[in-house]
Amino acid sequence: MECCGVNPAYVAVSGLASFIIVYYTVSWWIGVAERNGLVGRDMNKPDHPSVAEAGGVWVAVAASFGLMILIALYRYVDAVAFHLDILLALSLLLFMSSFLGFMDDLLGWKKGLRVWQRIVFAAPLSLPLVVVKAGVSSISLPFIGAVNLGLLYPLLLIPAAVVGAANAYNMLAGYNGLEAGLAAELMVFTAIYTFYKGITHIFYASVIMLAALLGFLIYNWYPARVFPGNSFTYGFGAYYASLLIAGNFEKYGATLFTLYFIELLLFIRGLLHGVYKENFGRVMDDGSLRPPYDKAYSVTHLAIMFLEKTIGRATEKHVVYTILSWQALIGAAALYLYLYLGV
């Protein structure tokens, strides 16, 4: 049975494989990380409990295996090379970017890679997309029209997008379920858009990643037993940018990324005020959170302030629910603009 070019059986098999792999590997990893001291403090709880770090690397592993299973299904059952170059490039890029983040996780919070090192080491992550010539080099500019960037597109814009998204996704983090929850929402809205637009291979890639995220959230949701770490945020950020490039829907994807642009603006605001911000709240004895600064320098700070003004009290769970709700509203607006209105 085929629907709009999508084979439901292949979606089910590759997605289920991704879910099962992450479910069992993360369960195993929690014990390994705890026994070997690879743990971090949960900073939004009064007693700051220790939690296993770097669990997000298994999301990358699971999603990559899911992509390879999808390729194998088309290759062995249908005898076709279904978007072989793009899907293999996505898998390789996900492995590479997650490995970079894993290095940072192993070195430790605040002792890992410096900002300039992250940028330099992240630059080659786009190579899988560059070598397969992913995306379209012609872009539309306001008041100018279509412009063909030629080699500037793969050699400059693709690396900039991948590096930028990998680092940007790392900025809005630090709460149980937040990073993986936002990623799951981005994949849901990407899957809906690509399904209706008939961008079948990106729909598959979105669902496979979504399945891995749902398996991971079983352990990462409040109270978290494992943190995603930079192995997740770098990996997913780069992967997300790659989906937009490979599917040629950068404007829609950038709109979905609105919260991260706001996070960047608030971060710059902090630097101008002499503050290199932390996303965590100020934890009270009853487990509630107060804003860590007089002004908001992160979307998480905005959420805490919003909750204090609306319901009188902020907790870690409510902060996450609030930010996920904002992302859902952005996603719904993007679907309305780009699918219904055809912007």
C-alpha distance (Angstrom), angle and dihedral (degrees) to the residues before:
residue distance angle dihedral
M1 . . .
E2 3.78 . .
C3 3.81 126.9 .
C4 3.79 118.4 -169.6
G5 3.81 89.0 -27.5
V6 3.81 92.6 -49.9
N7 3.79 119.5 120.2
P8 3.85 105.8 -146.8
A9 3.80 92.1 -158.6
Y10 3.79 91.4 56.0
V11 3.81 90.6 47.6
A12 3.80 89.9 52.2
V13 3.81 96.5 46.0
S14 3.82 97.8 44.8
G15 3.80 93.4 40.3
L16 3.79 93.7 47.4
A17 3.79 91.1 48.4
S18 3.80 90.1 52.2
F19 3.82 91.4 49.5
I20 3.82 94.7 47.4
I21 3.81 93.8 47.1
V22 3.79 94.1 52.3
Y23 3.81 92.8 41.8
Y24 3.81 94.2 57.3
T25 3.80 99.4 33.7
V26 3.81 93.5 51.5
S27 3.81 90.7 48.0
W28 3.81 88.6 54.0
W29 3.81 93.1 41.8
I30 3.81 94.3 55.7
G31 3.81 90.6 62.7
V32 3.81 93.2 43.7
A33 3.81 93.2 49.2
E34 3.80 93.3 47.4
R35 3.80 93.8 48.5
N36 3.78 92.0 50.0
G37 3.79 97.8 43.8
L38 3.81 96.8 -110.3
V39 3.79 92.1 141.3
G40 3.77 136.7 124.0
R41 3.78 134.7 -155.7
D42 3.80 118.5 -100.5
M43 3.79 95.8 -129.9
N44 3.82 98.5 -169.3
K45 3.82 94.7 63.8
P46 3.83 125.7 78.6
D47 3.82 95.6 -122.6
H48 3.84 94.9 40.1
P49 3.84 94.7 -136.3
S50 3.81 120.8 -154.6
V51 3.80 115.4 -104.9
A52 3.81 130.7 -174.3
E53 3.80 112.5 -97.8
A54 3.82 135.5 -143.8
G55 3.81 97.1 27.6
G56 3.78 90.8 142.2
V57 3.80 92.1 77.7
W58 3.81 87.6 76.2
V59 3.80 90.7 56.9
A60 3.80 87.4 60.2
V61 3.80 91.9 46.4
A62 3.81 93.0 48.4
A63 3.80 95.1 46.1
S64 3.81 91.3 47.2
F65 3.80 90.9 52.3
G66 3.80 89.1 47.4
L67 3.79 90.2 54.5
M68 3.80 91.7 49.0
I69 3.81 91.2 49.0
L70 3.81 88.8 52.5
I71 3.81 90.3 51.0
A72 3.81 90.4 49.2
L73 3.81 92.8 50.2
Y74 3.78 92.0 55.0
R75 3.79 92.8 40.9
Y76 3.82 98.5 48.1
V77 3.80 102.7 28.7
D78 3.81 102.0 34.2
A79 3.82 96.5 22.9
V80 3.81 91.9 -133.5
A81 3.80 132.4 122.0
F82 3.81 95.8 -127.2
H83 3.83 106.7 -159.0
L84 3.79 86.2 -41.4
D85 3.79 96.9 168.5
I86 3.80 96.2 49.1
L87 3.81 96.1 43.8
L88 3.80 92.8 48.1
A89 3.81 89.8 46.4
L90 3.82 90.3 52.2
S91 3.79 91.2 49.7
L92 3.81 93.4 49.1
L93 3.79 93.6 44.7
L94 3.81 90.5 50.6
F95 3.81 91.4 51.7
M96 3.81 93.0 47.2
S97 3.81 96.4 47.2
S98 3.80 93.3 44.5
F99 3.81 90.1 50.2
L100 3.81 89.8 54.1
G101 3.79 89.5 53.4
F102 3.80 91.1 45.5
M103 3.82 89.4 57.5
D104 3.79 87.9 54.7
D105 3.81 90.8 48.9
L106 3.79 92.7 51.0
L107 3.79 92.5 49.8
G108 3.78 89.4 52.8
W109 3.78 141.7 -117.8
K110 3.81 111.6 -52.2
K111 3.82 89.0 0.6
G112 3.79 97.6 69.5
L113 3.76 130.9 89.7
R114 3.78 117.4 -25.9
V115 3.79 120.0 -121.0
W116 3.80 93.9 -102.9
Q117 3.82 90.3 48.1
R118 3.78 91.5 52.3
I119 3.79 90.3 53.1
V120 3.81 94.7 46.0
F121 3.81 94.3 45.3
A122 3.81 92.0 43.5
A123 3.82 93.8 54.0
P124 3.85 95.1 80.8
L125 3.82 91.4 50.2
S126 3.78 90.3 88.4
L127 3.82 92.9 58.9
P128 3.84 94.5 98.1
L129 3.82 89.0 58.0
V130 3.79 93.3 42.8
V131 3.80 95.8 51.5
V132 3.83 93.1 50.5
K133 3.83 90.3 45.3
A134 3.80 94.2 -123.7
G135 3.78 120.9 -171.0
V136 3.79 133.2 16.7
S137 3.79 120.0 -72.4
S138 3.81 93.6 -150.9
I139 3.80 114.1 89.8
S140 3.81 133.1 178.7
L141 3.80 117.2 -122.9
P142 3.82 125.7 -167.3
F143 3.83 114.0 -98.4
I144 3.82 89.9 0.2
G145 3.79 106.5 62.6
A146 3.79 128.1 -153.0
V147 3.80 116.2 4.0
N148 3.79 124.3 -175.8
L149 3.79 108.4 -144.3
G150 3.78 94.7 -172.1
L151 3.81 113.0 -170.1
L152 3.80 91.7 -3.3
Y153 3.80 88.6 74.4
P154 3.83 98.7 60.5
L155 3.80 96.0 30.1
L156 3.80 99.2 44.4
L157 3.80 116.1 9.3
I158 3.82 98.6 43.5
P159 3.84 93.9 49.9
A160 3.81 90.4 44.6
A161 3.81 91.9 50.9
V162 3.81 94.3 47.4
V163 3.82 94.7 45.4
G164 3.80 91.9 43.4
A165 3.81 94.7 49.8
A166 3.82 93.4 44.5
N167 3.80 91.8 53.9
A168 3.82 95.5 37.7
Y169 3.78 92.9 54.2
N170 3.79 88.8 55.6
M171 3.82 91.7 59.5
L172 3.82 99.8 68.0
A173 3.79 102.8 57.1
G174 3.80 146.5 95.2
Y175 3.82 104.0 99.5
N176 3.80 128.8 98.9
G177 3.80 108.2 -92.0
L178 3.80 95.7 -2.8
E179 3.81 102.5 111.5
A180 3.81 95.7 39.9
G181 3.80 92.2 39.7
L182 3.80 92.9 54.0
A183 3.80 89.9 45.5
A184 3.81 90.5 52.5
E185 3.80 90.4 52.3
L186 3.80 91.8 48.8
M187 3.80 89.2 52.1
V188 3.82 92.4 48.1
F189 3.80 92.6 53.1
T190 3.80 91.8 42.1
A191 3.81 90.6 50.7
I192 3.82 92.4 49.8
Y193 3.79 92.5 49.3
T194 3.80 96.2 45.6
F195 3.81 92.1 45.3
Y196 3.80 92.5 56.4
K197 3.79 92.4 41.0
G198 3.81 91.6 50.2
I199 3.82 94.1 -121.5
T200 3.77 89.0 145.8
H201 3.79 102.6 174.4
I202 3.81 92.4 51.8
F203 3.80 89.8 47.1
Y204 3.80 88.7 56.0
A205 3.81 91.6 46.5
S206 3.81 90.8 50.5
V207 3.81 94.5 49.7
I208 3.81 92.7 46.7
M209 3.80 91.0 52.5
L210 3.82 90.5 44.3
A211 3.81 90.5 54.7
A212 3.81 90.8 51.9
L213 3.80 90.5 48.8
L214 3.80 93.0 51.5
G215 3.80 90.2 51.7
F216 3.79 90.4 49.6
L217 3.81 93.8 47.6
I218 3.81 89.5 62.6
Y219 3.80 86.2 72.8
N220 3.81 100.2 27.7
W221 3.81 99.6 50.3
Y222 3.80 117.9 101.2
P223 3.00 118.6 -37.0
A224 3.80 88.4 32.2
R225 3.79 121.4 -147.8
V226 3.79 91.8 -172.7
F227 3.80 136.2 26.0
P228 3.82 121.0 -137.1
G229 3.80 94.4 -136.8
N230 3.78 127.9 -171.3
S231 3.80 88.5 -58.1
F232 3.79 84.8 72.9
T233 3.79 102.4 36.4
Y234 3.82 95.2 48.1
G235 3.79 91.9 42.3
F236 3.77 96.9 47.7
G237 3.80 95.0 41.3
A238 3.80 91.6 53.9
Y239 3.80 91.5 43.2
Y240 3.80 92.4 51.2
A241 3.79 92.6 51.3
S242 3.81 89.1 48.4
L243 3.81 92.0 54.5
L244 3.80 90.6 54.1
I245 3.79 92.1 48.5
A246 3.81 95.7 44.5
G247 3.80 91.9 45.9
N248 3.82 95.7 41.9
F249 3.82 95.9 -129.9
E250 3.79 100.0 116.7
K251 3.82 95.7 143.8
Y252 3.79 93.7 54.7
G253 3.79 91.7 44.8
A254 3.80 92.6 48.3
T255 3.80 89.3 52.7
L256 3.80 90.3 53.6
F257 3.81 87.0 52.3
T258 3.83 92.6 60.2
L259 3.81 95.0 117.6
Y260 3.79 90.0 58.5
F261 3.79 92.3 51.9
I262 3.82 87.7 51.8
E263 3.81 88.9 48.5
L264 3.81 89.9 53.2
L265 3.81 92.0 50.4
L266 3.80 91.2 49.5
F267 3.82 90.2 47.7
I268 3.82 90.4 52.9
R269 3.80 88.6 47.7
G270 3.79 88.3 55.8
L271 3.79 92.6 50.4
L272 3.80 90.0 51.3
H273 3.80 87.9 52.7
G274 3.79 92.0 48.2
V275 3.82 93.6 -106.5
Y276 3.81 123.8 128.0
K277 3.79 92.3 -164.0
E278 3.77 133.0 -139.1
N279 3.81 117.9 -150.7
F280 3.81 95.0 -142.2
G281 3.77 121.2 105.0
R282 3.81 125.9 -126.0
V283 3.80 102.8 -96.1
M284 3.79 119.2 -135.0
D285 3.82 125.4 -155.1
D286 3.83 91.0 -103.6
G287 3.81 91.5 55.0
S288 3.80 95.5 -104.6
L289 3.80 121.3 130.8
R290 3.77 130.3 -126.2
P291 3.81 125.9 -166.6
P292 3.82 109.5 -85.5
Y293 3.82 92.5 -143.9
D294 3.79 138.0 31.3
K295 3.80 89.6 -111.8
A296 3.80 133.2 37.5
Y297 3.79 114.6 -99.0
S298 3.81 96.7 163.9
V299 3.78 138.6 35.2
T300 3.81 86.0 -113.3
H301 3.82 89.3 59.7
L302 3.81 89.4 50.3
A303 3.80 89.6 52.2
I304 3.82 92.4 51.1
M305 3.81 91.6 49.2
F306 3.81 91.4 45.7
L307 3.81 92.0 52.0
E308 3.80 92.9 47.7
K309 3.80 90.6 53.4
T310 3.81 96.1 43.4
I311 3.81 106.7 36.3
G312 3.79 100.1 9.3
R313 3.81 97.9 -119.0
A314 3.80 138.1 58.6
T315 3.79 126.7 -150.6
E316 3.78 130.7 178.3
K317 3.80 92.5 -106.1
H318 3.80 92.6 48.7
V319 3.80 91.6 49.1
V320 3.81 90.1 54.3
Y321 3.81 92.8 44.9
T322 3.80 90.2 49.9
I323 3.80 95.2 50.6
L324 3.81 91.7 44.5
S325 3.81 88.3 51.5
W326 3.80 90.5 52.5
Q327 3.81 89.8 50.3
A328 3.81 90.4 49.8
L329 3.82 90.5 53.0
I330 3.82 90.7 49.3
G331 3.80 90.3 48.9
A332 3.81 93.0 49.5
A333 3.81 90.7 48.4
A334 3.81 91.1 49.4
L335 3.80 91.9 51.1
Y336 3.81 90.1 49.6
L337 3.79 92.5 49.2
Y338 3.78 99.6 43.6
L339 3.80 102.9 31.1
Y340 3.81 105.0 29.2
L341 3.81 100.6 30.5
G342 3.80 95.0 28.6
V343 3.80 95.4 -135.6
